[in-house]
């Protein structure tokens, strides 16, 4: 059974991050080690400010590199980023492209997700958008053998967007598409923003200890 969101929509496809996880995990682990060292060796003169810096770096690394996620529900493309979660109605997507990040245009605005991305070299050598049609049918069973994951993910999103447009009876860039209601819904990410604020405050306080 498909997993449901808080709003009751079933998750159709969840995409695996293509970069940043290893770096983010290493930064979080190193930061945690420094914070623990500060607590253990505080009486031996371990710099409190260094622990404060480590805590802030760890929280920001988690929020910026490990927290971002990308998935598609029955009606929306959902981007969970550092500061917010953006729900974009699939039928309202005007255009999208995966370069160094995933960029989506909807409701006259541009939204970005770092979950999917190509290397700078691959971005330069990739010319034009990926085709919206698939020569071998649906790609909902995952990438074909030898197909880069990011290429499959971009095609899969396009496939789901095209299907949503067909259901809504709109064409990309048409007036009907631009008039679709509730094209974009944004929710601030209160937890990571609060954690960053607290870590920053503790860092400031650490300079006076």
N, C-alpha and C positions, 0 to 999 in steps of 0.2 A: 504494500500500500504506500502511495506517495506521501512524503512528509508534508504536513500542513504548517503554514505560517501562522502568526498570531491573528492575522485577519481572515484566516480560513482558506486561503488560496493554496492549492497543491503545488509543490515544487516539481517542475517538469525536468529541469536540468540544472545541475550544480557544477561549476567549472573549477578545475584545479589551478591554483596559482602557478604561473610559469617562471617566476623569479622572486627573489627577495626573502624567501623563507629561511634559507640557510644563513644568510647574513643577519636577518632579524633574530633568529634563534641564538646565534653566537653572541650577538650584542646583549640580549636579555640574560643569557647565562653568565656572561662576564660581569654585567652590572650586578646581578644577584650575588655573585661571588665577592665583589667589592663591598657590597652592603653588609654581607655576613662578616667579612673581615673587619669592617669598621666596628660592628657590634662586639665582636670577640676581642679585638685588640684596642678598644677605645682607651682603656686605662694605660696602654703602652705608648700612647701618643699618636695613634692612627688619625690622620686628618679628617675631621668631621665633614668638612666641605667636600672632600673627595667622595665620601659616601653619598652626600647630597647630589653631586654631579652624576654619580653612577645610578642613583635612583631615578633621576629625571631622564637620563639617557635610556635606561631600561624601559620606562613607561612609554616614552616617545617611540622607541623601536618597536615595542609591542603594538602600539596603536597604528603606526604608519606602515609596518611591514608584515605583521602577523594577523592583525584584526581584519584587514580588507578582505572582502569576499564578493563573489559574483554568482548570481543564479537567476533562473527564469521560472516564473510561475505560469499559471494558465493564461494570465493577461498582462503580466508585467516583467520587465527586466529590472532586477534589483541590484544596485551597487552599494555595498557597505564599505565606506571609506573611513578615514581617521575621524573626521568631524561630523559626519552625517551618513544617513542611509537614504538613498534616492530610489524611489519607485517610478519607473518610466513605463507608461502604457505602451505595449509592443506595437500596436497599430499606429501610435503617434510618432514612432521613430522615423525621422526624415532621412537620415543617413548614418552610417557607422563605418569605422575603420580601425584596424589594429595596426599600430605602428610601434613606437616604444611603449605606448599605453593604449588602452581601448578608449576611443573617443566616440561619443554618441551625440547626435544632434536631435533635439526634440523640443517642441514648443518654442522654437526660435532661440534656444539656448544650447550650449555645449556642456556635456558632462563627461567626466573622465574616471576611469578605473585603472588602477595599477595591477590588478590581478592578471590580466592578459597583456603580453607585450612581446615585441621582437627585439633582438639586439640591434644596435645602431647600424651595423653592417648589413643585417638582413633587411632592415627598414629601407636602406638606400637601394638595395638591389631588387626590392619588391616594387613593381610598377603597377599602378592602378588598383582598383578595388577587387576583391575576390568576387567571382561570379556568384549570382544569387541562386542559380540552379545547380543541381547536382547531376553529373553524368551517370551516376550509378544509383539513383534513387535517394531515399531518406538516409540521413547520417545519424539517426538517433541511437544507433547501436555502438557508437564510438568511432574513432578514427580508423581508417583502413591501414593495412600494413604498410609501413614506410612513409605514412603521411604525418608531418609534424603536428603535434597536438594543437599548437596555436592556430594553424591553418584550419584544422577541423573545428575548433571552437568558434572561430570567426564565421565559418560557413554555417555551423549549427545555429548560431544566433540569427544570422540572416534568414535562414530557413524558417525559424520560429516567427520572426518579424513578418516575413512574407505571408505566412499562414494567418497571422493575426490581421494583417491588412485585408486579406481576402475575406475573412469573416466579417470585418467591419465595412467592407465595400468601399475602401478608399485607396487612392494611389499615392505614392511617395511625392511629397511636395504639393499635393492638390489642396484646394481650398477646403474641401471636406475634411482632409486630414488635419489641417491647421485649426479647424473648428471643433475637433474632438474634445469632449469635456474631460477634466481630471487627467490631463496628459502627463503631468509630473507631480509627484508628492514627495516632499522632503521632510525627514525627521532628524533633528539634531541628535548627535551621539553624546548623551549626557555623561555616561560613565567614563569613557576615555578623556573627555574634556575636563571632568572633575578631577580625575587622577593626575592629569598633567598639571592642573592648577595647584593641587595639593603638593605634588613633588617640587614644583617651582617655588612654592612658599617655603617648604622645608629647606630647600637649597639656600634661599636668602637667609633664613634663620641660622643655618649652619655656619655662616660666615661670622656670626656674633658669639659662637660658642667656643 
